[in-house]
Each structure stands twice: as C-alpha cells, then as structure tokens.
Amino acid sequence: MADRKDNKGTQPSLAELLSHQNPLEMQSLLTTLALANTESQALFLDVLTGNGPLGTVTSGDPMGVGEAFRALGLAFSQKPSAIMNANMELMQGWMQLWQEMAVEGISGEHAKNRDRRFSDPEWQNNLGFRFMRKAYEVNAKWLMGLADHVQDEMPDNLHFRTKFFSQQIADSLSPTNFLGSNPQAMREFIQSGGASVLEGIRLARADVKKGGGKLYITQTDESQFQLGENVATAPGQVVFRNDLIELIHYTPPGEQTYARPLLIFPPWINKFYILDLREENSMIRWLLDRGLSVFVVSWRSADKVTKDYSWDDYIKNGIYAAVEATLQATGQKSLNTVGYCIGGTLLSSALGHMAANGDDRIKSTTFFASQSDFALAGDLKVFTDESGRAYLGSIIDEHGGVMPGTMMYETFNWLRPNDLVWRYVIDQYMLGKEPRPFDLLYWNSDQTNIPGKVHKKYLKDCYAKNKLARGKFKVLGEKVNLKNVKIPVMVQASRDDHICPMESVYRTAKVFGGKTNFILAASGHIAGVVNHPDAQKYCHWTNDGELPETGGEWMEGAEEHKGSWWPTWWEWLRPKSGRKVNAKQPKDMGLGAAPGTYVKVRLENIKLPLD
C-alpha cells in the first residue's frame, strides 16, 4: 500500500490524483468513499462510547459531563454579559479568519501551521482544507474558553471538569478524525483503491474483539517483545518475595560498588521495566555502571491474594519489607531510595512515618515525577472530586474490589487523546497501517490491577483532600508530617508532564523539612525521566538558590544544560553513596532470575471480577 509519488519524490495532491481518474473509476471511488465515510463515523462513535471520559455519558453519565455543562449554562444565565463577551470573541475570531483568508489569497503566502495534526500539505495548500482547519481552530478556541468567562460563577471542581470535557470534545471534533475531511486518509484511499479502509475496518474489528465488545486500541505490535529477552534484560536475581513484591538485586558489572545501596520504588500502575527497556536506554544499567548497588521493587498486580490490601499493607509489605531485605542482602545499615510517580507518594508517606519513629535507615531520597502535594495536580483531578470518585468506586465494586488496569490504561490515554487515541484511529483505521513494534508503547500497555482500598485512599486523601501535604495523612495509625523529614531530597519534574505537572511537583519539593534540590527536565512523564545521556536529547534546568514560592519563579533564575539530567543527579547522589567496597553479588535465593515472575503476569491472564 505504498504511496504514489511524483518524479520529485513529493506526495501528489488530491486534485492531481482525482484528475487521473476516468469517469467510471471516479464513480466507483465516490461510492466506496461514501460507504467508507459512514464506517469512519461509526468508528468515531465507537471510540467516544468506549471507556473514555466522554463515553461514560452513554452509561448514565457517572463522570458528570452533563452536570458540568448544566453548571456552565446556569452560570451564563446568571451573568448575561459573559454570553456577549464569549460570542464577541467568536465573532472576532471569524472576522480574523476571513481577513487572513483574503490576505493569503492575494499574497499567496500562508502563516506556518504548528499543529502536528495538520502537517499534511493539503491543509496549507488546498483552499478548502485550509479554510476547514482555520474554522476548526476558531471554534475549538471558543469552546475551550467558554468556562473561563464564568469561572467566578462556578464551583472550582465543576469549572475544572467543564474545561477538561471541553478539551475532549474539541479534540474529538478535529476534521483529521474523519475520513471525508482528512486529506492524508483520502489520498491513501484513492491510491489503494479503497483497500486502506478495508484493512482499517479489519483492524478495528480485531480491537473490538480484543476489548470484549468495546474498542480497545492497539498501539503497538506486542508480539515482538519478550520480557527478559529483548526488554528488561539487566542481569540480577530476585532476592526477596512476599505476596506484594519481588525485590530484584542487579548484578554489579565491576569488582567494587559504593557501600550504600540504592533502592527504587517504581509505580504499581505500570511495570518497573520502564527503567530497563533496552540496554541503550536502561537507567538501571547506567546506575550499575556508575558503581551503585541497585535494587528495584517489582509490584504484584492485584489478584485474589492482594485485592483487599490497604495503603498500610503497601507500607509494611512494600516499603519496610524492601528496605529490610536490601540491607540484609548487602550487610549495610543504611541506604538511599528513589520513588517514581505514585511509588514516590507511598515512599514520602513512609518517610514521614519513619521520621516520627526515629527510623533513620534511609539517608537520602530522590523523587521522579512524583507528588506529595496535590493542590495543583492537573487533569487527573477531574476524576477525584465526589462525582469522579463515586464513578471509580462503582468500577472497583463491579470488578470485585479491584481497580482494573485496563481502565487506568484508557484513562491515561485520554489525558493525551491526540497522541494516544486519535493518532491511532487515523493511522490504523483510516490509513490501514498495521501497528508497529515500539518498546515504550509495549510497556505502556502492560498495566496492572490495583487494590481498590489503595486506589480509593490515594484519590480521596491525596488528590481530593491533600492530606499528605497538610500533615493529616495517616500511616499505620499515625498522622505523618513531612516537615519532619530532614534527610537530603532531590525532586525531579518534567516540563511537559501531563500526569504530574511541573508546578505540582515543585510544590512537593517544598513540603519536606530538610535540604531539598529541584531539577527540571524537558519532555514529559516518561521521556523526561528516562533520557539516557548517550541519546544526547532534550535539556534540563537547575537552580542552586533557595526554593522560591513557585516553579515559575524558580525557572526565572534557572540555568539550562544540554542533554540528560542524570549526570547532574549523579553529582548529587554520589557523595551520599558512601565509600567503595567489594561488590556484593546477588544471591540465588531460589526465587529466580531478573526480571522475576510478578512482572510477567499480564492482565489478559487475570480474570475479573475477582471472587
């Protein structure tokens, strides 16, 4: 299904393609196009009525989409001037659109478009498509700004929810999401004689079957990956196991290591091997090469054994058990730790409990894209007000007390729908492209189930009530105050993180009572963290001064550095890692080699609901 190109190697325009069709071919194409367009609209509805936020409207609107827009309508009725202002903005946008079209028609010059969705040349060169794009941009901007006109008239949670759903609607209505208004899809349709759409329908049906009747978009060819063979290949041994965790001790490559081991707590929403995808981008291997003794926790996906586990169980059987097992394996009395995302939230709560009880075994900690203060926690807060929690609570009850990983997978995808939903609808269902193998997307799809009690506490006490930052959060029956945590702390954030926004993570840097360093990386929640120095990608920022009130103020005095933030982190961590000693090789405890057994359990092997 290769694209035809002219002798200059460029894509032919739609007009050129159509001009080469004879009347019979044209009639056949138009008939097939009409049918294909109907199919594409049906697929569009399948996507929107799936497990995404907007899809919940069809099942009684548990996410409160209707409530949010009713509140918006009520706010406008109470403030008529806001309606006039909103409509005036829309009118001005359209007047500017017509003015731009007229000027461009006379000059022949077009303003450069920076939206990747509209990268096909037709959106720039074809008058009809250019007008369609500009009209969409005007209307989308108006829709996404409506709630801001009456922000003072709406409760904060409903204003936030309205903004979120307005963005979802605007993204879903992009003309690129429909076959009849997507020039790339139409070109492929013409060149393939309709075969692209037939292949797309086949792929869509396979995804509906995979989702048990709901569309479950396949983002990558998962058959190309095998844990322990081409991903998660760093050598080591499982040196401890209980019902919740496996602890992996990685094999040091040299004869000596720093005395104080590094224990990493990844999030339990995904698998730990994001830190060990391939040899060339493995953080675990990079840390081993620096001379560290590295331990990583592998969390068990919630099942019949662990479905009733609580936050305290994760503290006892996760944090405390791993700390004790790491020290026993190395013969050391203290260690350094890392907490990534929700693994960092758990770790910070444990640090508060340790500080309250005089437990000083952890000498420093680093947080990757992790929040302990949730006041500015971003789009995920739409799921954590009363309506959102009630909806997720019903999902947990429906699935036997477990938050299903498939639901979490879709939730995170819908936080970035253009990149993680609509892109694949276009590439696969409209263009008929088979999913390509991509290790990061393989990991992204390898979700785990979460005990309902843990998830509910996280959403209510952290996101909704912000108890951890306020000294109201309880661990093993005691309220913990993070100001009592005096050990050195490094907090890393990513500039474009949509899950743990930079300002939210920055507030986390200010909740601890000791010396805290903050470092900002370019890119997002994953690529901002996992950026091997050898890749020579992105940049990062540091600021050696005292932490000001906001991340914006911190940024004003920050210094930009090329490349990965890892070497800067290592300069901070190395002096805290002790002297060099003879390397402690992982013991074969009869529990198996890395990457262990818990990580190999995939969701399709776990039946829900659980008994």
Secondary structure, DSSP 8 states (H G I E B T S, - for coil): ------TTS----HHHHHHT--HHHHHHHHHHHHHHHHHHHHHHHHHHTSSSTGGGGGGT-TT-HHHHHHHHHHHHHH-HHHHHHHHHHHHHHHHHHHHHHHHHHHH--------GGG-STHHHH-HHHHHHHHHHHHHHHHHHHGGGGGGGGS-HHHHHHHHHHHHHHHHHT-GGGSGGG-HHHHHHHHHHTTHHHHHHHHHHHHHHHHTTTS-----S-GGG--BTTTBS---EEEEEE-SSEEEEEE--SSSEEESS-EEEE--SSS-GGGGGSSGGG-HHHHHHHTT--EEEEEE----TTTTT--HHHHIIIIIIHHHHHHHHHHT-S-EEEEEETHHHHHHHHHHHHHHHTT---EEEEEEES--S--TT-GGGGGGSSHHHHHHHHHHHHHTTTEE-HHHHHHHHHHHSHIIIIIHHIIIIIIT-------HHHHHHH----EEHHHHHHIIIIIIIT-HHHHT-EEETTEEE-GGG--S-EEEEEETT-SSS-HHHHHHHHTSSSS-EEEEEESS-TTTTT---GGG---EEEE--S---SSHHHHHHT-EEEES-SHHHHHHHHGGGS--EEE-------SS-BTT-SGGG--GGGS-SS--
